[in-house]
Amino acid sequence: MDKRHKKKLDALNQRIQRLRQQLAGAKRQRDDRGEAAALARQIAEAEAELARLKTDGA
């Protein structure tokens, strides 16, 4: 695994962590119902990308 690949994995992990925190906040507030669904979709997309990168790098 080269540096660029590792850096991209780290960035995706950080993004997923940040999105999960935002999702938790959105669930507590319940102002916008669509916000929680959009955040959950973004998390799923980022996790799929992370899984794809892990299998490509293996």
All heavy atoms as a GROMACS GRO file, in nm:
protein
  460
    1MET      N    1   0.084  -0.117   0.000
    1MET     CA    2   0.000   0.000   0.000
    1MET      C    3   0.090   0.124   0.000
    1MET      O    4   0.175   0.139   0.086
    1MET     CB    5  -0.088  -0.005   0.125
    1MET     CG    6  -0.186   0.107   0.132
    1MET     SD    7  -0.292   0.108   0.280
    1MET     CE    8  -0.342  -0.058   0.299
    2ASP      N    9   0.069   0.210  -0.098
    2ASP     CA   10   0.151   0.330  -0.106
    2ASP      C   11   0.094   0.442  -0.019
    2ASP      O   12  -0.015   0.430   0.038
    2ASP     CB   13   0.167   0.375  -0.251
    2ASP     CG   14   0.034   0.410  -0.317
    2ASP    OD1   15  -0.072   0.385  -0.256
    2ASP    OD2   16   0.036   0.464  -0.429
    3LYS      N   17   0.170   0.550  -0.007
    3LYS     CA   18   0.131   0.661   0.080
    3LYS      C   19  -0.001   0.724   0.037
    3LYS      O   20  -0.085   0.758   0.121
    3LYS     CB   21   0.239   0.769   0.080
    3LYS     CG   22   0.359   0.737   0.161
    3LYS     CD   23   0.454   0.855   0.162
    3LYS     CE   24   0.578   0.825   0.241
    3LYS     NZ   25   0.670   0.940   0.243
    4ARG      N   26  -0.019   0.739  -0.092
    4ARG     CA   27  -0.139   0.805  -0.143
    4ARG      C   28  -0.264   0.721  -0.109
    4ARG      O   29  -0.367   0.775  -0.071
    4ARG     CB   30  -0.128   0.827  -0.293
    4ARG     CG   31  -0.238   0.913  -0.349
    4ARG     CD   32  -0.213   0.954  -0.490
    4ARG     NE   33  -0.179   0.840  -0.573
    4ARG     CZ   34  -0.165   0.844  -0.703
    4ARG    NH1   35  -0.180   0.957  -0.766
    4ARG    NH2   36  -0.134   0.737  -0.771
    5HIS      N   37  -0.252   0.591  -0.125
    5HIS     CA   38  -0.363   0.501  -0.095
    5HIS      C   39  -0.395   0.506   0.055
    5HIS      O   40  -0.512   0.515   0.093
    5HIS     CB   41  -0.324   0.358  -0.137
    5HIS     CG   42  -0.436   0.260  -0.134
    5HIS    ND1   43  -0.530   0.254  -0.233
    5HIS    CD2   44  -0.468   0.166  -0.043
    5HIS    CE1   45  -0.616   0.159  -0.203
    5HIS    NE2   46  -0.579   0.104  -0.088
    6LYS      N   47  -0.293   0.502   0.138
    6LYS     CA   48  -0.312   0.508   0.282
    6LYS      C   49  -0.373   0.642   0.324
    6LYS      O   50  -0.462   0.646   0.409
    6LYS     CB   51  -0.179   0.488   0.353
    6LYS     CG   52  -0.190   0.481   0.504
    6LYS     CD   53  -0.059   0.440   0.565
    6LYS     CE   54  -0.055   0.447   0.712
    6LYS     NZ   55  -0.158   0.381   0.784
    7LYS      N   56  -0.330   0.750   0.260
    7LYS     CA   57  -0.383   0.882   0.292
    7LYS      C   58  -0.531   0.891   0.257
    7LYS      O   59  -0.611   0.948   0.331
    7LYS     CB   60  -0.303   0.988   0.217
    7LYS     CG   61  -0.324   1.127   0.267
    7LYS     CD   62  -0.224   1.221   0.204
    7LYS     CE   63  -0.223   1.352   0.276
    7LYS     NZ   64  -0.119   1.441   0.230
    8LYS      N   65  -0.570   0.832   0.145
    8LYS     CA   66  -0.709   0.833   0.103
    8LYS      C   67  -0.794   0.751   0.202
    8LYS      O   68  -0.905   0.793   0.236
    8LYS     CB   69  -0.724   0.776  -0.037
    8LYS     CG   70  -0.864   0.779  -0.090
    8LYS     CD   71  -0.867   0.814  -0.233
    8LYS     CE   72  -1.010   0.814  -0.282
    8LYS     NZ   73  -1.051   0.940  -0.333
    9LEU      N   74  -0.742   0.638   0.247
    9LEU     CA   75  -0.814   0.558   0.347
    9LEU      C   76  -0.833   0.635   0.476
    9LEU      O   77  -0.941   0.634   0.535
    9LEU     CB   78  -0.739   0.427   0.375
    9LEU     CG   79  -0.739   0.322   0.264
    9LEU    CD1   80  -0.650   0.205   0.303
    9LEU    CD2   81  -0.878   0.273   0.234
   10ASP      N   82  -0.728   0.703   0.521
   10ASP     CA   83  -0.736   0.783   0.643
   10ASP      C   84  -0.839   0.896   0.627
   10ASP      O   85  -0.917   0.922   0.718
   10ASP     CB   86  -0.601   0.841   0.679
   10ASP     CG   87  -0.502   0.736   0.727
   10ASP    OD1   88  -0.546   0.626   0.767
   10ASP    OD2   89  -0.380   0.764   0.724
   11ALA      N   90  -0.839   0.961   0.512
   11ALA     CA   91  -0.934   1.070   0.488
   11ALA      C   92  -1.077   1.018   0.488
   11ALA      O   93  -1.167   1.083   0.544
   11ALA     CB   94  -0.902   1.138   0.356
   12LEU      N   95  -1.100   0.902   0.429
   12LEU     CA   96  -1.234   0.844   0.429
   12LEU      C   97  -1.278   0.806   0.570
   12LEU      O   98  -1.394   0.828   0.607
   12LEU     CB   99  -1.239   0.722   0.338
   12LEU     CG  100  -1.266   0.750   0.190
   12LEU    CD1  101  -1.246   0.625   0.108
   12LEU    CD2  102  -1.405   0.804   0.170
   13ASN      N  103  -1.188   0.751   0.649
   13ASN     CA  104  -1.221   0.716   0.787
   13ASN      C  105  -1.259   0.840   0.867
   13ASN      O  106  -1.354   0.838   0.945
   13ASN     CB  107  -1.105   0.643   0.855
   13ASN     CG  108  -1.099   0.497   0.817
   13ASN    OD1  109  -1.201   0.433   0.800
   13ASN    ND2  110  -0.979   0.445   0.803
   14GLN      N  111  -1.186   0.948   0.847
   14GLN     CA  112  -1.216   1.074   0.916
   14GLN      C  113  -1.351   1.128   0.871
   14GLN      O  114  -1.430   1.178   0.952
   14GLN     CB  115  -1.107   1.177   0.892
   14GLN     CG  116  -0.978   1.146   0.963
   14GLN     CD  117  -0.867   1.244   0.927
   14GLN    OE1  118  -0.888   1.338   0.850
   14GLN    NE2  119  -0.748   1.222   0.982
   15ARG      N  120  -1.379   1.119   0.741
   15ARG     CA  121  -1.506   1.168   0.687
   15ARG      C  122  -1.622   1.088   0.746
   15ARG      O  123  -1.724   1.145   0.785
   15ARG     CB  124  -1.506   1.158   0.535
   15ARG     CG  125  -1.633   1.207   0.474
   15ARG     CD  126  -1.624   1.212   0.323
   15ARG     NE  127  -1.748   1.262   0.270
   15ARG     CZ  128  -1.818   1.202   0.175
   15ARG    NH1  129  -1.771   1.095   0.117
   15ARG    NH2  130  -1.931   1.253   0.134
   16ILE      N  131  -1.606   0.956   0.753
   16ILE     CA  132  -1.711   0.872   0.809
   16ILE      C  133  -1.736   0.907   0.956
   16ILE      O  134  -1.850   0.918   1.000
   16ILE     CB  135  -1.676   0.722   0.793
   16ILE    CG1  136  -1.685   0.683   0.645
   16ILE    CG2  137  -1.767   0.634   0.877
   16ILE    CD1  138  -1.627   0.547   0.614
   17GLN      N  139  -1.628   0.928   1.030
   17GLN     CA  140  -1.642   0.965   1.171
   17GLN      C  141  -1.717   1.098   1.187
   17GLN      O  142  -1.807   1.110   1.269
   17GLN     CB  143  -1.504   0.974   1.236
   17GLN     CG  144  -1.508   1.002   1.383
   17GLN     CD  145  -1.369   1.007   1.445
   17GLN    OE1  146  -1.269   1.014   1.374
   17GLN    NE2  147  -1.363   1.003   1.576
   18ARG      N  148  -1.681   1.196   1.104
   18ARG     CA  149  -1.746   1.327   1.109
   18ARG      C  150  -1.894   1.316   1.071
   18ARG      O  151  -1.981   1.374   1.137
   18ARG     CB  152  -1.674   1.425   1.017
   18ARG     CG  153  -1.720   1.568   1.029
   18ARG     CD  154  -1.639   1.663   0.943
   18ARG     NE  155  -1.647   1.629   0.802
   18ARG     CZ  156  -1.548   1.580   0.728
   18ARG    NH1  157  -1.430   1.560   0.781
   18ARG    NH2  158  -1.564   1.552   0.600
   19LEU      N  159  -1.923   1.237   0.968
   19LEU     CA  160  -2.062   1.219   0.925
   19LEU      C  161  -2.145   1.149   1.033
   19LEU      O  162  -2.262   1.183   1.054
   19LEU     CB  163  -2.069   1.140   0.794
   19LEU     CG  164  -2.027   1.214   0.668
   19LEU    CD1  165  -2.013   1.118   0.552
   19LEU    CD2  166  -2.127   1.324   0.635
   20ARG      N  167  -2.086   1.054   1.102
   20ARG     CA  168  -2.158   0.985   1.210
   20ARG      C  169  -2.192   1.081   1.324
   20ARG      O  170  -2.300   1.073   1.384
   20ARG     CB  171  -2.077   0.868   1.262
   20ARG     CG  172  -2.079   0.750   1.167
   20ARG     CD  173  -2.009   0.630   1.224
   20ARG     NE  174  -2.018   0.519   1.131
   20ARG     CZ  175  -1.925   0.426   1.118
   20ARG    NH1  176  -1.818   0.428   1.193
   20ARG    NH2  177  -1.940   0.329   1.031
   21GLN      N  178  -2.101   1.172   1.354
   21GLN     CA  179  -2.128   1.272   1.458
   21GLN      C  180  -2.241   1.365   1.413
   21GLN      O  181  -2.329   1.400   1.492
   21GLN     CB  182  -2.003   1.353   1.488
   21GLN     CG  183  -1.897   1.275   1.561
   21GLN     CD  184  -1.766   1.351   1.577
   21GLN    OE1  185  -1.747   1.456   1.514
   21GLN    NE2  186  -1.677   1.298   1.658
   22GLN      N  187  -2.238   1.404   1.286
   22GLN     CA  188  -2.344   1.491   1.234
   22GLN      C  189  -2.478   1.419   1.235
   22GLN      O  190  -2.582   1.478   1.266
   22GLN     CB  191  -2.310   1.536   1.091
   22GLN     CG  192  -2.197   1.635   1.084
   22GLN     CD  193  -2.161   1.670   0.940
   22GLN    OE1  194  -2.203   1.603   0.845
   22GLN    NE2  195  -2.080   1.772   0.923
   23LEU      N  196  -2.477   1.289   1.203
   23LEU     CA  197  -2.600   1.211   1.203
   23LEU      C  198  -2.657   1.201   1.343
   23LEU      O  199  -2.778   1.214   1.362
   23LEU     CB  200  -2.573   1.071   1.146
   23LEU     CG  201  -2.692   0.976   1.142
   23LEU    CD1  202  -2.803   1.032   1.055
   23LEU    CD2  203  -2.648   0.840   1.090
   24ALA      N  204  -2.571   1.180   1.442
   24ALA     CA  205  -2.618   1.175   1.580
   24ALA      C  206  -2.683   1.307   1.620
   24ALA      O  207  -2.789   1.309   1.684
   24ALA     CB  208  -2.503   1.141   1.674
   25GLY      N  209  -2.623   1.418   1.581
   25GLY     CA  210  -2.680   1.549   1.610
   25GLY      C  211  -2.811   1.571   1.538
   25GLY      O  212  -2.907   1.626   1.594
   26ALA      N  213  -2.819   1.527   1.414
   26ALA     CA  214  -2.942   1.544   1.336
   26ALA      C  215  -3.055   1.461   1.395
   26ALA      O  216  -3.170   1.504   1.394
   26ALA     CB  217  -2.916   1.504   1.191
   27LYS      N  218  -3.023   1.343   1.448
   27LYS     CA  219  -3.127   1.259   1.509
   27LYS      C  220  -3.179   1.322   1.638
   27LYS      O  221  -3.296   1.309   1.670
   27LYS     CB  222  -3.073   1.119   1.538
   27LYS     CG  223  -3.061   1.034   1.413
   27LYS     CD  224  -3.011   0.896   1.447
   27LYS     CE  225  -3.005   0.807   1.326
   27LYS     NZ  226  -2.957   0.671   1.359
   28ARG      N  227  -3.091   1.392   1.710
   28ARG     CA  228  -3.133   1.457   1.834
   28ARG      C  229  -3.222   1.577   1.806
   28ARG      O  230  -3.316   1.603   1.878
   28ARG     CB  231  -3.012   1.500   1.917
   28ARG     CG  232  -2.961   1.390   2.007
   28ARG     CD  233  -2.852   1.438   2.098
   28ARG     NE  234  -2.724   1.406   2.032
   28ARG     CZ  235  -2.628   1.492   2.008
   28ARG    NH1  236  -2.637   1.615   2.049
   28ARG    NH2  237  -2.518   1.455   1.946
   29GLN      N  238  -3.190   1.653   1.701
   29GLN     CA  239  -3.264   1.776   1.673
   29GLN      C  240  -3.399   1.750   1.606
   29GLN      O  241  -3.498   1.813   1.640
   29GLN     CB  242  -3.182   1.869   1.586
   29GLN     CG  243  -3.080   1.946   1.665
   29GLN     CD  244  -3.017   2.055   1.583
   29GLN    OE1  245  -3.000   2.039   1.462
   29GLN    NE2  246  -2.981   2.164   1.646
   30ARG      N  247  -3.403   1.666   1.509
   30ARG     CA  248  -3.525   1.633   1.436
   30ARG      C  249  -3.591   1.754   1.369
   30ARG      O  250  -3.712   1.757   1.351
   30ARG     CB  251  -3.627   1.564   1.527
   30ARG     CG  252  -3.587   1.430   1.575
   30ARG     CD  253  -3.602   1.332   1.464
   30ARG     NE  254  -3.573   1.197   1.510
   30ARG     CZ  255  -3.559   1.095   1.433
   30ARG    NH1  256  -3.573   1.110   1.305
   30ARG    NH2  257  -3.533   0.977   1.481
   31ASP      N  258  -3.513   1.856   1.334
   31ASP     CA  259  -3.568   1.971   1.264
   31ASP      C  260  -3.602   1.935   1.119
   31ASP      O  261  -3.708   1.968   1.069
   31ASP     CB  262  -3.468   2.088   1.263
   31ASP     CG  263  -3.452   2.150   1.400
   31ASP    OD1  264  -3.536   2.124   1.488
   31ASP    OD2  265  -3.354   2.224   1.420
   32ASP      N  266  -3.508   1.870   1.054
   32ASP     CA  267  -3.524   1.836   0.913
   32ASP      C  268  -3.515   1.685   0.899
   32ASP      O  269  -3.409   1.626   0.919
   32ASP     CB  270  -3.413   1.906   0.832
   32ASP     CG  271  -3.426   1.884   0.684
   32ASP    OD1  272  -3.530   1.832   0.640
   32ASP    OD2  273  -3.331   1.918   0.612
   33ARG      N  274  -3.623   1.622   0.864
   33ARG     CA  275  -3.627   1.476   0.853
   33ARG      C  276  -3.534   1.425   0.743
   33ARG      O  277  -3.474   1.320   0.756
   33ARG     CB  278  -3.768   1.428   0.825
   33ARG     CG  279  -3.864   1.453   0.935
   33ARG     CD  280  -4.003   1.410   0.894
   33ARG     NE  281  -4.100   1.455   0.992
   33ARG     CZ  282  -4.168   1.374   1.069
   33ARG    NH1  283  -4.153   1.245   1.058
   33ARG    NH2  284  -4.255   1.422   1.155
   34GLY      N  285  -3.523   1.499   0.637
   34GLY     CA  286  -3.440   1.457   0.525
   34GLY      C  287  -3.292   1.463   0.553
   34GLY      O  288  -3.213   1.395   0.488
   35GLU      N  289  -3.253   1.544   0.649
   35GLU     CA  290  -3.111   1.559   0.681
   35GLU      C  291  -3.051   1.429   0.732
   35GLU      O  292  -2.942   1.388   0.690
   35GLU     CB  293  -3.091   1.670   0.784
   35GLU     CG  294  -2.946   1.697   0.816
   35GLU     CD  295  -2.927   1.807   0.919
   35GLU    OE1  296  -3.027   1.852   0.978
   35GLU    OE2  297  -2.811   1.846   0.940
   36ALA      N  298  -3.121   1.362   0.822
   36ALA     CA  299  -3.070   1.236   0.877
   36ALA      C  300  -3.058   1.131   0.768
   36ALA      O  301  -2.960   1.057   0.762
   36ALA     CB  302  -3.160   1.187   0.989
   37ALA      N  303  -3.155   1.125   0.679
   37ALA     CA  304  -3.152   1.028   0.570
   37ALA      C  305  -3.036   1.059   0.474
   37ALA      O  306  -2.967   0.967   0.428
   37ALA     CB  307  -3.284   1.028   0.495
   38ALA      N  308  -3.015   1.186   0.446
   38ALA     CA  309  -2.906   1.224   0.357
   38ALA      C  310  -2.770   1.191   0.418
   38ALA      O  311  -2.681   1.142   0.349
   38ALA     CB  312  -2.914   1.374   0.325
   39LEU      N  313  -2.755   1.215   0.547
   39LEU     CA  314  -2.630   1.183   0.615
   39LEU      C  315  -2.607   1.032   0.617
   39LEU      O  316  -2.495   0.987   0.595
   39LEU     CB  317  -2.631   1.239   0.757
   39LEU     CG  318  -2.616   1.391   0.767
   39LEU    CD1  319  -2.646   1.438   0.909
   39LEU    CD2  320  -2.478   1.435   0.725
   40ALA      N  321  -2.713   0.956   0.642
   40ALA     CA  322  -2.700   0.810   0.642
   40ALA      C  323  -2.658   0.760   0.504
   40ALA      O  324  -2.575   0.669   0.492
   40ALA     CB  325  -2.831   0.746   0.685
   41ARG      N  326  -2.712   0.820   0.399
   41ARG     CA  327  -2.676   0.783   0.262
   41ARG      C  328  -2.529   0.817   0.234
   41ARG      O  329  -2.456   0.737   0.175
   41ARG     CB  330  -2.768   0.853   0.162
   41ARG     CG  331  -2.750   0.805   0.019
   41ARG     CD  332  -2.847   0.871  -0.078
   41ARG     NE  333  -2.827   1.016  -0.083
   41ARG     CZ  334  -2.910   1.108  -0.034
   41ARG    NH1  335  -3.020   1.074   0.027
   41ARG    NH2  336  -2.883   1.237  -0.045
   42GLN      N  337  -2.484   0.932   0.280
   42GLN     CA  338  -2.344   0.971   0.261
   42GLN      C  339  -2.250   0.877   0.335
   42GLN      O  340  -2.143   0.843   0.284
   42GLN     CB  341  -2.322   1.115   0.309
   42GLN     CG  342  -2.383   1.219   0.221
   42GLN     CD  343  -2.364   1.360   0.275
   42GLN    OE1  344  -2.283   1.382   0.364
   42GLN    NE2  345  -2.439   1.455   0.222
   43ILE      N  346  -2.290   0.834   0.454
   43ILE     CA  347  -2.209   0.739   0.531
   43ILE      C  348  -2.199   0.607   0.455
   43ILE      O  349  -2.090   0.549   0.443
   43ILE     CB  350  -2.267   0.717   0.672
   43ILE    CG1  351  -2.250   0.844   0.757
   43ILE    CG2  352  -2.202   0.598   0.741
   43ILE    CD1  353  -2.325   0.841   0.888
   44ALA      N  354  -2.310   0.560   0.403
   44ALA     CA  355  -2.310   0.434   0.328
   44ALA      C  356  -2.221   0.444   0.204
   44ALA      O  357  -2.146   0.350   0.173
   44ALA     CB  358  -2.452   0.397   0.288
   45GLU      N  359  -2.227   0.556   0.135
   45GLU     CA  360  -2.143   0.575   0.017
   45GLU      C  361  -1.995   0.577   0.054
   45GLU      O  362  -1.912   0.516  -0.014
   45GLU     CB  363  -2.181   0.705  -0.055
   45GLU     CG  364  -2.316   0.700  -0.122
   45GLU     CD  365  -2.362   0.836  -0.172
   45GLU    OE1  366  -2.292   0.938  -0.148
   45GLU    OE2  367  -2.470   0.842  -0.234
   46ALA      N  368  -1.961   0.646   0.162
   46ALA     CA  369  -1.822   0.654   0.206
   46ALA      C  370  -1.772   0.518   0.252
   46ALA      O  371  -1.657   0.480   0.223
   46ALA     CB  372  -1.808   0.757   0.318
   47GLU      N  373  -1.857   0.441   0.321
   47GLU     CA  374  -1.817   0.308   0.365
   47GLU      C  375  -1.798   0.214   0.246
   47GLU      O  376  -1.707   0.131   0.246
   47GLU     CB  377  -1.920   0.251   0.462
   47GLU     CG  378  -1.914   0.317   0.598
   47GLU     CD  379  -2.023   0.270   0.692
   47GLU    OE1  380  -2.125   0.216   0.645
   47GLU    OE2  381  -2.006   0.289   0.813
   48ALA      N  382  -1.882   0.228   0.143
   48ALA     CA  383  -1.866   0.147   0.023
   48ALA      C  384  -1.735   0.181  -0.047
   48ALA      O  385  -1.663   0.091  -0.093
   48ALA     CB  386  -1.984   0.168  -0.071
   49GLU      N  387  -1.703   0.309  -0.054
   49GLU     CA  388  -1.578   0.352  -0.116
   49GLU      C  389  -1.459   0.299  -0.036
   49GLU      O  390  -1.359   0.253  -0.092
   49GLU     CB  391  -1.573   0.506  -0.122
   49GLU     CG  392  -1.445   0.563  -0.176
   49GLU     CD  393  -1.426   0.543  -0.325
   49GLU    OE1  394  -1.522   0.507  -0.394
   49GLU    OE2  395  -1.313   0.565  -0.373
   50LEU      N  396  -1.469   0.304   0.095
   50LEU     CA  397  -1.363   0.254   0.182
   50LEU      C  398  -1.342   0.104   0.161
   50LEU      O  399  -1.228   0.057   0.148
   50LEU     CB  400  -1.398   0.283   0.328
   50LEU     CG  401  -1.294   0.248   0.433
   50LEU    CD1  402  -1.171   0.335   0.417
   50LEU    CD2  403  -1.353   0.265   0.572
   51ALA      N  404  -1.451   0.029   0.153
   51ALA     CA  405  -1.442  -0.115   0.131
   51ALA      C  406  -1.380  -0.144  -0.006
   51ALA      O  407  -1.297  -0.235  -0.020
   51ALA     CB  408  -1.579  -0.179   0.140
   52ARG      N  409  -1.417  -0.066  -0.106
   52ARG     CA  410  -1.362  -0.085  -0.240
   52ARG      C  411  -1.212  -0.059  -0.241
   52ARG      O  412  -1.135  -0.136  -0.300
   52ARG     CB  413  -1.430   0.007  -0.341
   52ARG     CG  414  -1.390  -0.019  -0.485
   52ARG     CD  415  -1.449   0.083  -0.580
   52ARG     NE  416  -1.402   0.218  -0.557
   52ARG     CZ  417  -1.282   0.264  -0.596
   52ARG    NH1  418  -1.199   0.186  -0.658
   52ARG    NH2  419  -1.248   0.389  -0.571
   53LEU      N  420  -1.170   0.046  -0.174
   53LEU     CA  421  -1.027   0.078  -0.169
   53LEU      C  422  -0.949  -0.028  -0.092
   53LEU      O  423  -0.835  -0.059  -0.129
   53LEU     CB  424  -1.007   0.216  -0.105
   53LEU     CG  425  -1.042   0.335  -0.192
   53LEU    CD1  426  -1.032   0.464  -0.111
   53LEU    CD2  427  -0.954   0.343  -0.314
   54LYS      N  428  -1.010  -0.081   0.013
   54LYS     CA  429  -0.940  -0.185   0.090
   54LYS      C  430  -0.922  -0.311   0.008
   54LYS      O  431  -0.818  -0.375   0.017
   54LYS     CB  432  -1.017  -0.216   0.218
   54LYS     CG  433  -0.997  -0.111   0.325
   54LYS     CD  434  -1.068  -0.152   0.453
   54LYS     CE  435  -1.044  -0.051   0.563
   54LYS     NZ  436  -1.112  -0.088   0.688
   55THR      N  437  -1.022  -0.348  -0.072
   55THR     CA  438  -1.009  -0.469  -0.154
   55THR      C  439  -0.913  -0.446  -0.270
   55THR      O  440  -0.842  -0.539  -0.310
   55THR     CB  441  -1.146  -0.517  -0.207
   55THR    OG1  442  -1.204  -0.413  -0.285
   55THR    CG2  443  -1.236  -0.559  -0.095
   56ASP      N  444  -0.911  -0.325  -0.325
   56ASP     CA  445  -0.817  -0.295  -0.435
   56ASP      C  446  -0.674  -0.294  -0.385
   56ASP      O  447  -0.583  -0.333  -0.457
   56ASP     CB  448  -0.848  -0.158  -0.497
   56ASP     CG  449  -0.976  -0.161  -0.580
   56ASP    OD1  450  -1.025  -0.272  -0.607
   56ASP    OD2  451  -1.024  -0.054  -0.617
   57GLY      N  452  -0.653  -0.250  -0.262
   57GLY     CA  453  -0.518  -0.239  -0.207
   57GLY      C  454  -0.466  -0.369  -0.148
   57GLY      O  455  -0.348  -0.382  -0.120
   58ALA      N  456  -0.554  -0.465  -0.128
   58ALA     CA  457  -0.513  -0.591  -0.064
   58ALA      C  458  -0.433  -0.679  -0.156
   58ALA      O  459  -0.421  -0.670  -0.269
   58ALA     CB  460  -0.635  -0.666  -0.014
   0.00000   0.00000   0.00000
